[in-house]
Amino acid sequence: MTTYIALLRAINLGKRNKVKMAVLKELLESMSLENVQTYIQSGNVIFDSERNAEPLTQQLEQETNQHLGFQSLLS
């Protein structure tokens, strides 16, 4: 199991792209990621997964785009 940190960009910037961290956490948990923890209202997330980084990154970008309604690139 690998611990990952995802730095999602474009979340909660002023009045734009508002996302509750509970919603973000639920989204990542629905992707079978484990031990999901968010950090303040920043869009930064720590989680564990057995998957490789590249396909996981692609899935995270796709899922956040689809479920949050805007493009949030990963750093």
C-alpha positions as CSV (number, residue, x, y, z in Angstrom):
1,M,0.0,0.0,0.0
2,T,1.3,3.4,-1.0
3,T,0.4,6.7,0.6
4,Y,-0.3,9.5,-1.9
5,I,-0.8,13.2,-1.6
6,A,-3.0,14.9,-4.2
7,L,-2.8,18.6,-4.6
8,L,-6.0,19.5,-6.5
9,R,-5.9,22.9,-8.1
10,A,-8.7,25.3,-8.7
11,I,-10.8,24.3,-5.7
12,N,-12.2,26.9,-3.3
13,L,-10.6,29.9,-5.0
14,G,-12.6,32.8,-3.7
15,K,-16.2,32.3,-4.7
16,R,-15.3,29.9,-7.6
17,N,-15.3,26.1,-7.6
18,K,-16.6,25.7,-4.1
19,V,-16.3,22.1,-2.9
20,K,-17.0,20.9,0.6
21,M,-14.1,18.6,1.8
22,A,-16.7,16.0,3.0
23,V,-17.9,15.8,-0.6
24,L,-14.3,15.5,-1.9
25,K,-13.5,12.8,0.7
26,E,-16.7,10.8,-0.3
27,L,-15.7,11.0,-4.0
28,L,-12.2,9.6,-3.3
29,E,-13.6,6.9,-1.0
30,S,-16.0,5.9,-3.8
31,M,-12.9,5.2,-5.9
32,S,-11.9,2.6,-3.4
33,L,-9.1,4.8,-2.0
34,E,-8.3,4.2,1.7
35,N,-7.6,6.3,4.7
36,V,-8.7,9.5,2.8
37,Q,-8.0,12.7,4.7
38,T,-8.5,16.3,3.5
39,Y,-6.5,19.3,4.6
40,I,-8.4,22.4,5.5
41,Q,-10.4,23.7,2.5
42,S,-7.5,23.6,0.2
43,G,-8.3,20.6,-2.0
44,N,-5.2,18.8,-0.7
45,V,-5.9,15.1,0.0
46,I,-3.8,12.3,1.5
47,F,-4.9,8.7,0.9
48,D,-3.6,5.1,0.5
49,S,-3.9,3.0,-2.6
50,E,-2.4,-0.1,-4.1
51,R,-2.7,1.3,-7.6
52,N,0.1,2.9,-9.7
53,A,0.4,6.7,-9.7
54,E,-0.1,7.3,-13.4
55,P,-3.5,5.5,-13.9
56,L,-4.6,6.8,-10.5
57,T,-3.8,10.4,-11.5
58,Q,-5.8,10.0,-14.7
59,Q,-8.8,8.5,-12.8
60,L,-8.7,11.3,-10.2
61,E,-8.7,14.0,-12.9
62,Q,-11.6,12.3,-14.7
63,E,-13.7,11.7,-11.6
64,T,-13.2,15.2,-10.2
65,N,-14.1,16.7,-13.5
66,Q,-17.2,14.6,-13.9
67,H,-18.5,14.9,-10.3
68,L,-17.4,18.4,-9.3
69,G,-18.3,20.1,-12.6
70,F,-15.0,21.7,-13.3
71,Q,-11.5,20.7,-14.3
72,S,-9.2,20.3,-11.3
73,L,-5.6,19.5,-12.4
74,L,-3.5,17.5,-10.1
75,S,-0.1,18.7,-9.0
